[in-house]
Amino acid sequence: MKGEIMRRFILFFKSLLKREYCAHKFALSCCIGAYIAFSPFIGLHTIMVFLFSWLFTLNTATMFAVSFLINNPWTMVPVYGSGYLVGNWFLNFSNIIVSTGTGDWCSILSKYSSNSLLAFLVGGNLLGLAIGGILYPVMLYIFRCYNAIE
């Protein structure tokens, strides 16, 4: 069962590689797909795939495949949790504190919730940009090696 799933996965990505002729566009499609997967804008991922593929004339199928491979119902909690942790670390590291007013319990609660939302938004974007930037040379190398073999 596990071998069959892996074989189908490899065949699917080989079919994506055969459709693309430009190594730069394939690597960029993978990177933007990774960014979209870590993007904190829940519910807008499909719109982002179509928008970015149209704006940059990239491979829509590759972007969908990479974003869904990274962010799917089984990996959603770790993906968004890691984004929140990175954002919380970044906000604490840079001493960014959101001030909301006086010291009553409502303002204290809103202070923590606004920091959580800000950490979630900042962390998801930072993590998506970092992973997309790291993924670009890797995917470029893989595509060039695959083309050299074919």
Secondary structure, DSSP 8 states (H G I E B T S, - for coil): -HHHHHHHHHHHHHHHHHH---HHHHHHHHHHHHHHHH-S-TT-HHHHHHHHHHHTT--HHHHHHHHHHHSSTTTHHHHHHHHHHHHHHHHHHTT-----SSSSHHHHHHHHHHHHHHHHHHHHHHHHHHHHHHHHHHHHHHHHHHHHH-
